[in-house]
Amino acid sequence: MVRISKKVEYALITLRYIANSKNRLVTSNEISQKLELSRELTAKILQSLKGRGILISSQGVKGGYQFNIEPDEISLHDVIETIDGKIAMVDCLNKKKDIECDLFKDCKIKGTIENIQREFSKLLKSKRISDFI
């Protein structure tokens, strides 16, 4: 079954919290306390989102995080790949196309699964962070 990881779920909740803060800088500590998440995990999620350019941060006493990109321009696909890495329904789709299946020399399901994944990725790209707010 295709599932969204807990880290992605927490990232979505974090992004929703920041969006509802109305352009106010929000600290990692505030987010972890209000959402009852561990400080370490919150910091890692925020750093990943910042590294991808989704968020920006300001240092100092009045510092914190805010959106660098409008929530309606950020897809669910972007968030999942930022937090968990490349999306692949099966391991062989994480590899180059010309590499054979690790399990079967004459695999016949890869093409169909690849089509399913392509449609699933289109769906994830169509859903925006603003849909969660």
N, C-alpha and C positions, 0 to 999 in steps of 0.2 A: 504494500500500500504506500502511496506517495504521502509523505507527511512533512509538515513544516516543523523544523527543529525548535526546541525551547529557546535557543539563542535568537532565532529569527522572530519568534513570538515576542520575546522580551524587547527586541529591537523595534518591532512595530508599536508596542505599548509605549516605549521610550519616545519614539517619533511622534506619536499621538500626544503625549504629555507636552513635548516641546511645542508642537503646533498650537495646543490650547493655552500656551503661556503668552500668546499675543505679542510676539517679537521681543519678549523679555529674555535676557540671557539667563540660562538655567544651568546650575552647577551639577556635576556628577553626584555629589553628596545629596543634593536636594532630590534628584531623580531616584537614587537608590532608597532614600528614606520614604518618600511619598509612594513609591511603587513596591516597596518592601522587597527589593532585589539586593543581592550582595554588591558591595562597593566595587570589588574587583571585577566582577562580571559587567557591571554597568560601565566602568571605566574602559574595559576592553571593547565593548559594543560601541561606545562613543568614539573611541580612537579609530575603530574600523570605519565607521560612518564618516568621520572626518577625513581619513585617508583616502576615501573614495570621492571626496568632494561634496558629499551630501550635506554635511554640517561644517560649520567653521567655529573656532573657539577663540576666546579672548582670555589672556592671562590676567592675574592680579585679583585684588580684593573684590572688585565688581565684575570679575570675569565669569565665563560660562560658555555654554553652547547655544547656537541658534542655526536655523536653516541657511545654507548657502544656495540652495536650489528650492524653488517653490514646491510644496508638497504635491501639487497636481502635475509636476514634471518628473516626479520620482516614481518609478514602477516597482511593483512587488518583486519583479524579477531582479531589479537592481539591488534591492535590499537582501534578497536571498543569496545572490552571488557575492555580495559584499561580506556577509556574515559567514556563509557556509562554503563558498567557493562555487565552481562551475556545477551547474545542474546537470545530472545524468541519471536517468531512470535505471540504467544497468551500467556496470563497470566498463564494458567495452565502448560505450559512447563517450567516455572520458579520454579515449585514445584516438590516435589518427585513424582516418577512415580505412586505410589500406592494411591495417593490422588485423590479423585473424583473431577469432574468438579464442580465449584461453581454455574454454571447456570443450568446444567442438570444432573440428577442422572444417566442417561444412555447415556452418550455422545458417539457418534460414529465417530466424526471427528478428535479426538485427534491423533489417530494413523497415519492417512494420513498427517495431518499437521506436525507431528513429522518427518515423512519421508521427507517432503518438506524442513523442517528446517535443517535436516541432510545434504541434498544435497546443500542447500544454504550455510551452514557452510563450506562444502568442497570447494565450489567455493571461499568463502572469504579467506579461508586458502591458496588457490592456488595463490592468488594475493599478490604480494610483494610490499613493499614501493618503491623498485627500479623501479617498473612499473610506478610509478607516477613521476619519476624524468626525 
